[in-house]
Amino acid sequence: MEDGASSGGRFKLYDHLELQEFQDKFVFKAVESPDQGFSIDRRDGHTRPLNGDNDSESPSKVSTIYGVVGTIRLLAGMYVLVITSRKDVGAFLGFPVFRVMSMKFLCCNESLRFSTSQEKRDEAYFRTLLKMVESTPGLYYSYETDITLNLQRRCKLAEGWMNKPIWKQADPRFVWNRNLLEDLIESKLDGFIIPLLQGSFQAIQLQIKSSLPTITLISRRCTRRLGTRMWRRGANLEGDTANFIETEQLLEVEGFRSSLLQIRGSIPLLWEQIVDLSYKPQLRIINHEQTSNVVERHFHDLLQRYGETVAVDLTDKHGDEGQLSAAFAAEMHRLQDVRYVSFDFHHYCGNSNFDNLNVLYDQISEDFEKQGYFLIDAEGHIVEEQKGVIRVNCIDCLDRTNVTQNFLGQKSLNVQLQRIGVLTPTECISMFAEEYRKFRTLWAEQGDEISLEYAGTHALKGDLVRYGKQTFAGLIKDGMSALSRYYLNNFHDGVRQYLPMASAALLIGGLTLTSFTLQQAGRNAQQFVNSVLCAGVAAGVAAVVKANGRQFCSRPRLCGLL
């Protein structure tokens, strides 16, 4: 069997590796083919394929890992990121898919001992930042197939494409670790190169009458403008947008396979929302001579990839959101080949009027039904093709967007099940209570996962997806998530620092002391003076924090490495 190739010709990666640690190197061997592997020098990070020679000494430690994510070079050495645990989460088109549960960096920085004390301090600082990378959420992969390509695109690839190494099959937009793979690619270690997808992978099996359909929901997060919620907004000059995600709802039943693609992404203007300790930082539109070109580049790319595009904008029509929405609408009216639909989600749906999404559907139903879905029969023949895509956005492209995409996914699923013959023309999935609950939960959990990646908390409005209405428990959960987002956005999404906590402690302490001494103020004038002084200190700290909020907030430090 050739390096990384199965006997059937389809390429397969090695799924169990033996990691041997020596004083001068790390050795990685495929458990199923011990003659296949490579070593990485612990002094200079140089990668070498194994040449068949056995080591004269024994390794100091031997362990099992499940893949090499890639390598990254810092000031004084290289670090190798490996998968230390995984979880089987289902199958994509019959191929097992795994979620990364834990990772760790192996240090190849023996040369650090020859560095200056300042270089050692800098290296130690960067290593603490790498710890954040080890806990990156929502990473998925398969040893047997590429999961970055949607079903329609896979079926239209040239014959023989699937026999290529998996990393060569992948869509680079959705390969989270693509910048970490260069050393492995240069060393031609195709059987060890794992393209990781960040996003969400959920799968369920339903029972509808005598049929057992499987529904897989896979969301692919684009790497071109990665970042956390408040630190990645809008578009760059190339037209790439923050939180751009392609979501595929895949149905497999009775030999048929069908899929619906939807996309989301930040409003493709140049804008920002820098944290400053306020609950809702001000949105700022950046006036730039290239703005129109940015919007045009973004939608030209979508038209090339997905066909006819309908842009659904769910933002409010007042306040900061209204100004941003108006600027977006003005740019969209200049485009001749993209339809723009404005739908104020909060105005129509509020917290519980989920059925009012039918108002939106009435506006886009003709386009949505014309775009259709992709369908292949049991013999592999293409029956239908999806001819376009709905692009949905709100401000974060999380909560409102997920509710809306779930609604459209349900509409399409009914049509697909009716077309295949699982449902009659008068039936829909909501008539099957338990299966409908599973379907809604599938979308809700997907929304939670991509929200954790971008905002650090579960999605808001999850009840609208799970139950079709807001519950009291859901309101409490949304409130807690909103507070968590505030804290994470201000003090966690950049590197943690002590100044914000110290300022908060001083402010709270001042207010508490003020309250306590005011209770005693009636006793004598001195205590009243003390109360006034304490109140003044607290007010002064509050004013300083408000005026210099951005200085107290945590800011990104590990830019450009991944």
TIMARKOL-940808 format. One record per residue (C-alpha): x, y, z; residue in one letter. Coordinates in steps of 0.25 Angstrom, whole numbers, padded with zeros to 4 digits, always signed. Each point is the difference from the previous one (the first is absolute). Layout:
XYZA...
// end
This chain:
+0000+0000+0000M+0006+0014-0004E+0002+0011+0009D-0014+0004+0005G-0008-0007-0011A-0010-0011+0002S+0000-0013-0008S-0012+0005-0007G+0007+0012-0006G-0008+0010+0009R+0010+0008+0008F+0000-0002+0015K+0008+0006+0011L+0007-0007+0012Y-0010+0000+0011D+0009-0005+0012H+0014+0005+0002L+0011-0004+0009E+0007+0012+0006L+0015-0003+0005Q+0007+0010+0007E+0015+0000+0000F+0010+0011+0006Q+0003+0005-0014D-0013-0002-0008K-0015-0004-0001F-0003-0013-0008V-0014-0002-0006F-0003-0014-0005K-0013-0005-0006A-0005-0011+0009V-0006-0008-0012E+0013+0002-0008S+0012+0002+0009P+0009+0002-0012D-0008+0013-0003Q+0003+0012+0008G+0010+0012+0002F+0008+0007+0011S+0001+0014+0004I+0013+0005+0006D-0002+0006+0014R+0012+0010-0002R-0004+0007-0014D-0014-0006-0003G+0005-0006-0013H-0009-0011-0005T+0005-0013-0006R-0008-0012-0006P+0005-0013+0007L+0011-0007-0008N-0002-0014+0006G+0011+0001+0010D-0003-0005+0014N+0005+0009+0011D+0011-0005+0009S-0006+0006+0013E-0014-0002+0006S-0010+0012+0000P-0002+0006+0014S-0015+0000-0003K-0010-0007-0009V-0014+0004-0002S-0012-0001-0010T-0005+0013-0007I-0010+0001-0011Y+0006+0010-0010G+0010+0011-0002V-0008+0013-0002V+0013+0008-0004G+0012+0008+0004T+0002+0014+0004I+0013+0008+0002R+0002+0010+0011L+0013+0008+0003L+0009-0011+0005A-0006-0013-0006G-0011-0008-0006M-0013-0006+0007Y-0007-0012-0005V-0015+0000+0003L-0006-0014+0001V-0014-0006+0003I+0000-0008+0013T-0014-0004+0001S-0012+0000-0009R-0015-0004-0001K-0008-0007-0011D-0011+0009-0003V-0007-0007-0012G+0002-0002-0015A+0001+0009-0012F-0005-0007-0012L+0004-0013+0007G+0014+0004+0004F+0002+0001+0015P+0002+0014+0006V+0008+0004+0013F+0000+0012+0009R+0013+0004+0006V-0002-0001+0015M+0014+0005+0004S+0013+0004-0006M+0014+0004+0005K+0013+0006-0005F+0013-0007+0000L+0012+0009+0002C+0012+0000-0010C+0007+0011+0006N+0013-0005+0006E+0007+0012-0007S-0007+0008+0010L+0011-0002+0011R+0009+0008-0009F-0010+0012-0001S+0001+0013+0008T-0008+0001+0013S-0009+0010-0008Q-0002-0010-0011E-0003-0011+0011K-0011+0009+0006R-0006+0003-0014D+0000-0015-0003E-0007-0003+0013A-0011+0011-0002Y-0003-0006-0014F-0001-0014+0005R-0011+0005+0010T-0007+0005-0012L+0001-0014-0007L-0007-0006+0012K-0012+0007-0006M+0001-0007-0013V+0001-0014+0007E-0015+0003+0005S-0005+0005-0014T-0015-0005-0001P-0008-0007-0011G+0011-0007-0008L-0004-0012-0009Y+0007-0009-0010Y-0001-0014-0006S+0011-0009-0004Y-0007-0005-0012E-0006+0012-0007T+0000+0015-0001D-0011+0006+0008I+0002+0014-0005T-0007-0002-0013L-0015+0000-0001N-0007-0011-0007L-0004+0007-0013Q+0015+0005-0002R+0005-0014+0003R-0009-0006-0011C+0004+0009-0010K+0015-0002+0002L+0009-0006-0011A+0001-0015+0000E+0012-0005+0009G-0001+0013+0009W-0003-0009+0012M+0013-0008-0002N+0008+0012+0003K+0006+0002+0014P-0011+0006+0009I+0007+0013+0002W+0000+0002-0015K-0015-0003-0001Q-0003+0011+0011A-0006+0013-0003D+0011+0010+0006P-0011+0009+0005R-0004-0010+0011F+0013-0006+0004V+0002+0006+0014W+0015-0005+0001N+0004+0003-0014R+0011+0009+0004N+0006-0010+0010L+0001-0011-0011L+0012+0006-0008E+0011-0008+0006D-0008-0013-0002L-0004+0003-0014I+0015+0003-0004E+0004-0013+0006S-0010-0007-0009K-0007-0007+0012L-0013-0001-0006D-0005-0012+0008G+0002+0009+0013F-0006+0013-0005I-0014+0002+0007I-0008+0012-0005P-0009+0005+0012L-0013+0007-0002L-0005+0009+0011Q-0015+0002+0001G-0010-0010+0004S-0004-0015-0003F-0013-0006+0005Q-0007-0012-0005A-0013-0007+0004I-0009-0011-0005Q-0015+0001-0001L-0011-0010-0002Q-0011+0006-0009I-0011-0011-0002K+0008-0012-0006S+0012+0009-0004S+0013+0002+0008L+0006+0013-0006P+0013+0005+0005T+0002+0015+0001I+0014+0006+0001T+0003+0015+0003L+0014+0005-0003I+0004+0014+0001S+0014+0004-0006R+0006+0013+0006R+0009+0008-0010C+0014+0003+0004T+0002+0012-0008R-0005+0010+0011R+0000-0008+0013L-0001+0006+0013G-0009+0002+0012T-0013+0008+0000R+0005+0014+0003M+0013-0001-0006W-0004-0005-0014R-0012+0008-0006R-0003+0003-0014G+0009-0002-0012A+0014+0002-0004N+0004+0006-0013L+0000-0013-0008E-0015-0002+0004G+0002-0011+0010D-0010+0002+0012T+0001-0004+0014A-0008-0012+0005N-0002-0005-0014F-0006-0014+0001I-0005-0010-0010E-0011-0009+0006T-0004-0013-0007E-0013-0007+0004Q+0002-0014-0006L-0011-0011-0001L+0003-0014-0002E-0012-0010-0002V-0003-0012-0008E+0012+0001-0009G-0003+0015-0003F+0009+0011+0004R-0004+0015+0000S+0006+0013+0006S-0003+0014+0003L+0010+0011+0001L-0001+0013+0007Q+0010+0010+0003I+0002+0011+0011R+0010+0011+0002G+0002+0014+0006S-0005+0012-0008I+0011+0001-0011P+0003+0015+0003L+0012+0005+0007L-0005+0002+0014W+0005-0002+0014E-0006-0001+0015Q+0012+0001+0009I-0003-0004+0015V+0001+0011+0010D-0007-0006+0012L-0014+0005-0005S-0011-0011-0001Y-0002+0003-0015K+0012+0007-0006P-0002+0010-0011Q+0000-0005-0014L+0009+0008-0009R+0000+0000-0015I+0013+0003-0006I-0001+0009-0012N+0009-0005-0011H+0002+0002-0015E+0000-0015-0002Q-0013-0003+0007T-0009-0003-0012S+0011-0008-0006N+0001-0008+0013V-0015-0003-0001V+0001-0004-0015E+0012-0009+0003R-0008-0007+0011H-0012-0003-0008F+0008-0003-0013H+0007-0011+0008D-0014-0006+0005L-0006+0001-0014L+0012-0008-0006Q-0001-0011+0011R-0015-0001+0003Y-0007+0006-0012G-0012+0010+0002E+0001+0007+0014T-0011+0006+0008V+0005+0008+0012A-0009+0000+0012V+0003+0011+0010D-0006-0002+0014L+0006+0012+0007T-0009+0011+0007D-0004+0012-0007K+0003+0010+0011H+0012+0004+0008G+0014-0004-0004D-0005-0013-0007E-0009+0009-0008G+0011+0009-0005Q+0008-0013-0004L-0012-0006-0006S-0003+0012-0008A+0015+0001-0005A-0001-0015-0004F-0013+0003-0008A+0006+0011-0007A+0012-0008-0005E-0009-0012-0004M-0009+0009-0008H+0012+0003-0009R+0001-0015-0003L-0008-0005-0012Q+0001-0015+0002D-0003-0002+0015V-0013+0002+0007R+0000+0006+0013Y-0011-0002+0010V-0001+0008+0013S-0008-0007+0012F+0001+0007+0014D-0001-0013+0008F-0002+0006+0013H-0011+0009-0005H-0008-0012-0006Y+0004-0012+0009C+0004+0007+0013G+0003-0011+0010N-0011-0010-0003S-0007+0002-0013N+0007-0010-0008F-0011-0002-0009D+0002+0014-0006N+0012-0005-0007L-0011-0004-0011N+0000+0015-0003V+0014-0001-0004L-0003-0013-0007Y-0011+0006-0008D+0011+0010-0006Q+0010-0010-0004I-0008-0013-0002S+0000+0001-0015E+0016+0002+0000D+0002-0011+0010F-0009-0010-0007E+0007+0003-0013K+0014-0002+0006Q-0005-0014+0004G+0009-0010+0006Y+0010-0011-0004F-0005-0014-0002L+0007-0013-0005I-0008-0013-0001D+0004-0014+0004A+0009-0002-0013E+0007+0013+0003G-0006+0007-0011H-0003+0015+0002I-0015+0003+0000V+0000+0014+0005E+0011+0011+0002E+0000+0012+0009Q+0000+0012-0008K+0003+0011+0010G+0001+0003+0015V-0007+0009+0011I+0011+0008+0007R-0005+0004+0014V+0006+0010+0009N-0003+0008+0013C+0010+0007+0008I+0008-0012+0006D-0006-0010-0010C-0003-0009+0011L-0014+0000+0007D-0010+0007-0009R+0008-0007-0012T-0001-0014+0006N-0015+0002+0003V-0002+0004-0015T+0008-0011-0006Q-0007-0010+0008N-0013+0005-0005F+0005-0001-0014L+0006-0014+0002G-0013-0005+0005Q-0007+0005-0012K+0010-0007-0010S+0000-0013+0008L-0015-0001-0001N+0001+0002-0016V+0011-0010+0000Q-0007-0011+0008L-0012+0002-0009Q+0008-0001-0013R+0006-0013+0005I-0013-0006+0004G+0002-0001+0015V-0011+0011+0002L-0013+0002-0008T-0002+0014-0006P-0009+0004+0012T+0010-0005+0011E+0012+0007+0007C+0010-0003+0010I-0007+0008+0011S-0011-0011+0000M+0009-0010+0006F+0002+0006+0014A+0013-0007+0005E+0007+0000-0014E-0003+0015-0001Y+0006+0002+0014R+0013-0007-0004K+0001+0008-0012F-0002+0013+0007R+0010-0004+0011T+0010-0003-0011L-0001+0014-0005W+0001+0006+0014A+0012-0008+0004E+0007+0005-0013Q-0003+0014+0003G+0005-0002+0014D+0013-0005-0005E+0003+0010-0011I-0004+0011+0011S+0011-0006+0009L+0010+0002-0010E-0003+0014-0004Y-0006+0006+0013A+0004-0010+0011G-0014-0003+0005T-0012-0008-0005H-0009+0006-0010A-0011+0009+0004L-0014-0002-0004K+0003-0015+0000G-0015-0003+0005D-0005+0006-0013L+0007-0011-0007V-0002-0011+0010R-0015+0002+0004Y-0005+0011-0010G-0002+0010+0012K+0007+0007+0011Q+0000-0007+0014T+0003+0006+0013F+0011-0009+0002A+0005+0004-0014G-0001+0015+0005L+0009-0003+0012I+0010-0008-0009K+0001+0011-0010D+0002+0011+0011G+0011-0008+0006M+0006-0002-0014S-0001+0015-0003A+0008+0003+0013L+0010-0011-0004S+0002+0006-0013R+0002+0014+0006Y+0011-0005+0009Y+0007-0009-0011L-0001+0012-0010N+0007+0010+0009N+0009-0009+0009F+0003-0013-0007H+0000+0001-0015D+0013+0007+0000G+0011-0004+0010V-0005+0000+0015R+0006+0012+0008Q-0002+0004+0014Y-0003+0015-0002L-0015-0002-0003P-0002-0009+0012M+0008+0010+0009A-0008+0012-0005S-0013-0008+0002A+0004-0004+0014A+0003+0015+0003L-0013+0005-0005L-0008-0011+0007I+0007+0002+0013G-0002+0015-0001G-0015-0001-0003L-0001-0010+0012T+0007+0009+0010L-0008+0012-0005T-0013-0008+0003S+0005-0005+0013F+0004+0014+0005T-0012+0007-0005L-0008-0009+0009Q+0008+0006+0012Q+0000+0014-0006A-0010+0006+0009G+0008-0003+0012R+0010+0011-0002N+0006+0010-0010A+0013-0008-0001Q-0006-0012-0005Q-0008+0008-0010F+0013+0006-0005V+0005-0015-0001N-0012-0004-0008S+0002+0011-0010V+0014-0003-0002L-0003-0015-0002C-0010+0004-0010A+0009+0009-0007G+0011-0010-0001V-0010-0010-0006A-0006+0010-0010A+0014+0004-0004G+0004-0015-0002V-0013-0002-0008A+0003+0012-0009A+0014-0004-0003V-0005-0014-0003V-0010+0006-0010K+0009+0010-0006A+0011-0011-0002N-0008-0012-0002G+0008-0005-0012R+0013+0000+0008Q-0006-0009+0011F-0005-0010-0010C+0008-0013-0004S+0006+0001-0014R+0005-0011-0009P+0014-0004+0000R+0002-0012-0008L-0004+0005-0014C+0005-0006-0013G+0006-0013+0006L-0012-0009-0005L
// end
